[in-house]
Amino acid sequence: MSNRHLARAIAMQSLYEWDFYGGSQDALAICDRNLEEWAPQLDEKEFARSIVQGVITQRDVIDAAITKFAPDWPLEKITTVDRNVLRIGTYELLFNFDIPSKVAINEAIELAKTFGGESSGKFVNGVLGAVYRDQASQGIVKESDKPKPSKVETDAAPAETASPS
């Protein structure tokens, strides 16, 4: 398991616990406790914390997006695992421009498959795919989603030459 995948898993478990208690606990304190207990040597602790902090800070926008793209599922009826996996994926799609959208979606699907129910992966894929398509339709393209020039294109660029004097 990669460091960032583990960081996302701990962030999801921390948000799950925070959500389970109705938001009455300090989400970052929960995250710090989980990091120390389950991944004391993790290099990506700050990444996990940033996910938790970002989801908490942007929760209203995130929850509105989930509600918009899962209209048949009121937020409180979505399982706690799926709801928090969707929050992480939506946060990474809408607010973390360093994470490519495909990575955010794929990571959320993997979390849903690992921690959720039988159809969680498909549900998360459908909702996050709709969030992504909505962003694209608005012309919002993350820098991390733009195609990278291939090595061939870079090598094929003509070199500047000095003109003879």
N, C-alpha and C positions, 0 to 999 in steps of 0.2 A: 504494500500500500504506500502510495507516495505521501510525502510530508503534507502537501496541500490537501490531499483527499482526507487524510487523518484530521487535519485542522478543521475541514468542513464538517466532518462527522462529529467532532467534539463541539463545534459551534451549534450544529443541529441538536445534539443531545442537551446542550445548555439551554437553547431556546425552547426545547420541549419542556424541560423542567420549569423554566420561567413561565411558560404558557400554562402549564398544568396548575401552577399556583396562582393563576389569574393575573400575572404581572406584578404580584405583590413583593416579589423577591428582587434583589439586585442581579440583573442578568450578567453583568461583567464579573461579579463576585462568584456566581455559579460557574461561569466559564473558567475563571482562574482556578477554582477548586478542581474542576474536571481536568484541566490541563495538568495540574500537579499530580493528581491521582492516576490518570490514565496515560499521560504522555509527558513525563517530566523532562525527557531529553529532546523533545520536539523542537526543531529549528524554526518552525512556522507558528509559534505561539501568538505573535503579534497579528498574523493573518487571521487566526481564529478569533481573536479579540476584535479585530476590525470588522469582521462579518457580524458578530453579535452587536457591536455598537452601531453599525450601519443599519441593521434591521430594526433595532429599537428606535433609532433616530428617525428613520424614514418609514416607520410602520404604517402611518396613515396612507401615504402614497402607494406603498407596496400592497397593502390590503385592498385599496381601491382598485388597483390593477388586477389582482386576483379575482375580486368580485366581478369586475367587468368581463373577464375572460373565462369565468366559470359560473355563468349566471344561474345555472340549474343547481348550484351547490352554494347555499349560504355559508359564509366563512365559518360560523360556529358549528356547521354540520360536517365540515371537512375534518377528517381525523387529525389529531394533534400532530402526528408525524408528518402527514402529507402537507398540512398547513404550514409547518415550519420549514419543510424542504422547499415548498413553493416560495416562502418568504426569502430564503437564502438565494434561490435561483433568480427570483425577480429582482432582488437587491443587486445581484451581480450583473444582470442584464441592464438595469436602469441606472445604476449609480457607480459601478466599478468599471471604469473604462480601460483598465489594464488587463482585464480578463476577457478573452475572446468569447463572443456569444455562444458559439458552438461548445466551447469548453464548459461554460456556465450551465448550459442545458444538459450536456452529457453527465457532468458531475452530479447535478440534481437528480437525474434519472437513476444513476447508480446508488445514491443515498436512498431514494424511494424504494428501489428494489431490495436493498439491504435491510432497511428498517421498517418499511411499510408493508402493506398487504399485497395480495396477488395482482391487483390491477393498478397499484400505485404508480409504477413506472410509466404506464400508458397515460394515466391521468396527468401526471406531472409534465410529461412530454407534450401533451395537447395544450395545456394551459401556457406553459412557457413558450411553446412554438407560436401561439397566438400573440403573446406579449412581444416576442421578437419580430413577427410580421408587422405588428402595429407600429413598432419603432421604425422599421424599414419603410413603411408606407408614409411615414411623416418625414422621411429623408434623414433620419438620425442614424448615422453610421459611426460606430466606434472606430477609433484609430486602430485598435487591435484586431478589428474585423477586415480591414482593408488588405487586399492581396499584397504580399511582399514581393518585391522584384526578384526574379530568379537569378541565380548566379550567372546563368548564360546571358541574360539581359544586361547585368552589371558588367560582365567581362566584354560584352560586345560594344559597349559604349566607346565611341572614338576618344582616344586620348588627345589632350591638348598638346599641340607642339608649338615650340617657339619659332617665330618667323626669323629667317636669317637677316642679319643687320648689314 
